[in-house]
Amino acid sequence: MAKRGNLAEPTELRPAKKSKSDDKKEKKEKKDKKDKKDKNNGEKTVEASSSDEQTGYTQASALTDLPQSQIDQFLEENVIKITDSSTEAAPSFRPIISFDYLPPCNEDLYAPLKAFPAPSPIQAATWPLLFAGRDVIGIAETGSGKTLGFGLPCLKKLLDSKRTRKPYHPTAVIISPTRELAMQIYDQLVKFSHVAKADVTCIFGGVGKDEQRVALKTAAIVVATPGRLKDLQNDESVNLSKVKYLVLDEADRMLDKGFEQDIKDIIAPMPVSRRQTVMFTATWPKSVQALAATFMNSPVTVTIGGDPSADPRANTRIKQDVEVLDGREKENRLIQLLNRSQRGQNPEKVLVFCLYKKEAMRIERLIKMKGFKVAGIHGDLNQSDRFRNLEAFKSGAATVLVATDVAARGLDIPAVMLVINVTFPLTVEDYVHRIGRTGRAGATGHAITLFTEQDKALSGGLINVLKAAKQDVPESLLKFGTTVKKKQHDAYGAFFKDIGTDKKATKITFDD
Ligand SMILES: Nc1ncnc2c1ncn2[C@@H]1O[C@H](COP(=O)(O)OP(=O)(O)OP(=O)(O)O)[C@@H](O)[C@H]1O
């Protein structure tokens, strides 16, 4: 039987009764912590503070016993920065640097973690905060395990809660920009929830609503794309007023103009004071940061690998090559590159990105004509074809996948060796997400970008991404200029493109 129930009720957050001397001691500790935090401009020092009755999270004593130098080394090596916007003196916790230090849980929730050697830095640093009920913004490179970063605390909270009162309203909602990504998050959670017998469902557009309505009657955790969730909320198939854990995955995309209103509508029945709000992403442009703050309650921002306000940062294990050429040479060059990677005994998995749906269809036809095993994924395909083609690529039945930016974010496809950008995306953030489909979970990867004069408005941003990841910047790219222009277009990035030969093509659309 599926296990259901609400997340930790506010009563759990209430401190136990204390004596006067306890109170004095606590006040002094809080003041010391606050002074320390103020000195650091809001940036927290992660010291041996071990538990706080107010949070419901108790740090493992073995973790508390570790020497501070070991914690400092972990934070330093992984370039972890923790910034707490709270004006209250909040407790600081040590990163959970080993699975041994996870807090006890009432089911064997942690069993599937045995597949991994240790928590990834974003998991280690955000888990204690999330277990403690804080609002968190987690920013870390592509492929660094963010899904379990927000997923594990979500499942643990569900398991720890005892409530079984009917009707069953969802207690956690995870929103993702695309159907495939929603499915993938669902698949990851199910591996864990299966052990924990929690009831998870996945809701997205492009398929019938009836089954989804049935699933929503019992689901405790809902993974969804925004449009369909809003539809089902509007026709009262789901009541989100009991949601206590809200995740925006790919948060910068979810807060972009295209989705902003949907998100506001969806979360309207879940007051910020009663929910824990969690945002994870690999890119965090300034343009969304103020809006994000309005959705959150004194969030803690955890960044892995450097300043998120600077240029978007690509995973440094991906080798990035940029080839500047004439637009008319692109197709020949693409086929040359595929010849290199596809002709041997074991053809590599290659992901080819286009900007427009029509362009993607044309490129897919071309690749098929050349005899390669290719599949496509873009917004004009029906949902079952999208899932089928993605599966074909995952299984290796197709070794080349031609995609629009609908596949740029989040998708975790095993062993993608090469990403080829046939047409540059509309923003450098999208570029970072696209190439992030390779080099996942500690592996290395390779990305080749075909860059033409038409893309020159983004040369400055791209040069900065290359430099930040210590990649070579070709002279031919530098000549387009290093100025970084501000993002101007709300839904599609700064620069509306003239797309030359393919003028009738439709732009990418994201999911409902
Ligand atoms: N602690 C861990 N150690 C090793 N691998 C892990 C760990 N946690 C998760 N993974 C694996 O790493 C891969 C990438 O994880 P995930 O898809 O969550 O990345 P992500 O950070 O969300 O990437 P993106 O920014 O592209 O969405 C997955 O295959 C996942 O199973």
The ligand as an SDF file (V2000), in Angstrom:
LIG
                    3D

 31 33  0  0  0  0  0  0  0  0999 V2000
   26.1300   11.2700   -4.9230 N   0  0  0  0  0  0  0  0  0  0  0  0
   26.2110   10.9110   -6.1880 C   0  0  0  0  0  0  0  0  0  0  0  0
   27.3500   10.3520   -6.6740 N   0  0  0  0  0  0  0  0  0  0  0  0
   27.4460    9.9700   -7.9730 C   0  0  0  0  0  0  0  0  0  0  0  0
   26.4590   10.1170   -8.8910 N   0  0  0  0  0  0  0  0  0  0  0  0
   25.3060   10.6760   -8.4640 C   0  0  0  0  0  0  0  0  0  0  0  0
   25.1280   11.0930   -7.1090 C   0  0  0  0  0  0  0  0  0  0  0  0
   23.8830   11.6070   -6.9880 N   0  0  0  0  0  0  0  0  0  0  0  0
   23.3070   11.5170   -8.2100 C   0  0  0  0  0  0  0  0  0  0  0  0
   24.1560   10.9490   -9.0970 N   0  0  0  0  0  0  0  0  0  0  0  0
   23.9200   10.6720  -10.5340 C   0  0  0  0  0  0  0  0  0  0  0  0
   24.4080   11.7840  -11.2720 O   0  0  0  0  0  0  0  0  0  0  0  0
   23.6580   11.9430  -12.4820 C   0  0  0  0  0  0  0  0  0  0  0  0
   23.2610   13.3930  -12.6670 C   0  0  0  0  0  0  0  0  0  0  0  0
   22.3730   13.7610  -11.6330 O   0  0  0  0  0  0  0  0  0  0  0  0
   21.2040   14.8150  -11.8780 P   0  0  0  0  0  0  0  0  0  0  0  0
   20.4360   14.4630  -13.1090 O   0  0  0  0  0  0  0  0  0  0  0  0
   20.4790   14.9670  -10.6150 O   0  0  0  0  0  0  0  0  0  0  0  0
   22.0660   16.1270  -12.2020 O   0  0  0  0  0  0  0  0  0  0  0  0
   21.6510   17.6600  -12.1820 P   0  0  0  0  0  0  0  0  0  0  0  0
   22.6260   18.3540  -11.3190 O   0  0  0  0  0  0  0  0  0  0  0  0
   20.2020   17.7970  -11.8540 O   0  0  0  0  0  0  0  0  0  0  0  0
   21.9110   18.0690  -13.6910 O   0  0  0  0  0  0  0  0  0  0  0  0
   21.2070   19.2000  -14.6060 P   0  0  0  0  0  0  0  0  0  0  0  0
   21.7270   20.5310  -14.1440 O   0  0  0  0  0  0  0  0  0  0  0  0
   21.6600   18.8840  -15.9750 O   0  0  0  0  0  0  0  0  0  0  0  0
   19.7350   19.0770  -14.3970 O   0  0  0  0  0  0  0  0  0  0  0  0
   22.4670   11.0020  -12.3640 C   0  0  0  0  0  0  0  0  0  0  0  0
   22.6930    9.8900  -13.1990 O   0  0  0  0  0  0  0  0  0  0  0  0
   22.4550   10.5840  -10.9120 C   0  0  0  0  0  0  0  0  0  0  0  0
   21.9680    9.2670  -10.7220 O   0  0  0  0  0  0  0  0  0  0  0  0
  1  2  1  0
  2  3  1  0
  2  7  2  0
  3  4  2  0
  4  5  1  0
  5  6  2  0
  6  7  1  0
  6 10  1  0
  7  8  1  0
  8  9  2  0
  9 10  1  0
 10 11  1  0
 11 12  1  0
 11 30  1  0
 12 13  1  0
 13 14  1  0
 13 28  1  0
 14 15  1  0
 15 16  1  0
 16 17  2  0
 16 18  1  0
 16 19  1  0
 19 20  1  0
 20 21  2  0
 20 22  1  0
 20 23  1  0
 23 24  1  0
 24 25  2  0
 24 26  1  0
 24 27  1  0
 28 29  1  0
 28 30  1  0
 30 31  1  0
M  END
$$$$
